[in-house]
Amino acid sequence: MRSLLVRPRLLGLLALASPWWLAAGLSAQTPKPTPKVALTSAYTTTSATMAPLWAAREGGFFDEEGLTVTLTRIQAGAPIMAAIHAREVPLAFVGAQQIVEANVKGGGFVIVAGFIDLLGQSIYVHPSIERPEQLKGKVIGVTNFGAITHVAGKEGAKYLGLEGQVHFLATGGPPETLAAMQFGKVQAGVFSPPDTIRARELGFRELLSHSKIGTKAQTSAIATTRQWARDNPELVERYIRAAIKGAHRLKTDKEFGMKVIGKYTRQSDPKLLDETYDFYRDQWGKDGFPSFEAIQKNIDVAAADIPEAKTARPEQFVDLTFVQKIKASGLIEQLWGKN
């Protein structure tokens, strides 16, 4: 009888102890969550070419990859290059032109992903300018020298037969270019949606559309320094993965895409946002691979002013290690299927 009484007491003690024992076993088997890493990142323009970055932030994809990312806008050209070099923003969304021009002069920057490889900019002019030749000797506003708007302006002038016959003024950004046109400081400006729509609403007329003539150039890319990429390969990969997820959400969720574009461009007009979204939807890339053909165009543009660029090749400016690894992981197929 004594043994029968002891057994329930032992079972009771074991029952009380088992939650601790089970919890200890479970905790040993459960992997620790990846610690969050805080990063400050940047983009150079309010053009929706930057939207995969915005979508990665607003869609929570940086969080999914264990990154707490703060976004800021930094002017294209020297300001953004200085910030990347100083590691103030170790990873940024930029146009490839400034990477090419910096590296042929000895810079240590690198493109690790790309999302748009077409120029989507247009040249808008004062309504009094009806023919290309009327732009001779006039001033075209661009974001900054070396910015993608500068590339589009130079290529546009060349296409119109005005190479070397127009001047460029760095205004700081599309809104500033619009203001400069309104006050007569410049007679033309280079814009992409939604700023093209705003320019049209203000009475300016489109003289040339790169999207209609199909000009190639890497207008949206993720850049860092080679040293930072070597020191932080996991962070680079996680950042690119988040951007790829952001691009997928953009291309498949129009309501979300319009909301994101509206927030970062500070536009609320549904018609404007609808037109902007439709313009870019097929341009945003799916897999993060930059285009060597488009980067060659960036090189050709640089070679007009920088002799060292004449012998450069796209491979010099790109590291495909990260996008290749991401593709091999199955993420692209998971998002888009086998096709």
C-alpha positions, 0 to 999 in steps of 0.5 A: 500500500505504501508503494502505491501512495508514493507513486502518485506523489512522484508523478506529481513532482515529475508533473511539476518539474516537466514544464521546466524540463520540456522548456529547456529542451525546446529552447535548446532546439529553437534557433535564436532569431537573427539580431536586428542590424540598424542601417541608414540608407539613401536614395537620390531622387523622388523619381519612382525609379527608386520605388523598390527601395521604398517598397522594401521599407514600407512593405516590411521586407527589411524587417523580414531580413533582420534589418532596421533601415532608415531612409533619407534622400541625398542629392545625386553626384558628389553628396551621395558618393561622399556619404557612401564612401564615408559609410554614412549610408553604406548601401544606397539606391543610385543611378549607375552613371556616378559609379562609373564616373567615380571608378574610372577616376580611381574610386572603389565603388561597386554596383551589387544589384540593378532594377531599371535599365532604361531611361524613363526621362523626358525633356520638357521645355518652355511652351515657346520652344516648339522645335529642337533647334530653338533650344540651342544656347539654352539651359537645361535643368538637371538634378546634378552633374553625373545624375541620371537626369544629366545622362538623359539630358546629354543623350537627349541633346545628342539625339536631337542634334544639339550635342555641345550646343546646350548648357546644363544647370544642377538644380538639386532635384526635380521639384527644384528644376520645375521651380527654375523653369517657372521662374525662367532660370532654365528653359528646359528640364529633365523629368520622369514620372510623376514630375513629367505629369506635373511639368505638363500640368504647369504648361510645359511641353515634352520635346523628347521622351527617352521611353519612346525611343528606348534609350538604355542606361542603368538608372536604378542600382544598389551601390556600396564600396567594394571594401564594405561589401567584403566586410559585410557580405551577409548584410549586402545580401539581406538588403538586396533580398528585401529590395527584390521582395519590394519590387515584387510587391510593387509589380503585383499590388498596384494599390500598395505601389501607388501608396508608396509612390505617393508617400515618397514623392509627396503626391496625393493626386490619384490620377497622377499616381495611377499614371506614374505606377503604370509607367514604371510597372514593367520597368522595375526588374524582378531579379536584381540583376543589373544590365551590362548593356545598360552600363555600357551606355553609362560608360559611353556617356562618361567617355565623352568627357573622361578619357579613362572611360574609353577602355572601361568594361561593364564588368569592372563596375559590378559584383554579381556574387550577391544576386547570383547567390539569391537566385540560387537560394530559390527566392526568385522562383518562390516569388515569380514561379519557374517562368 
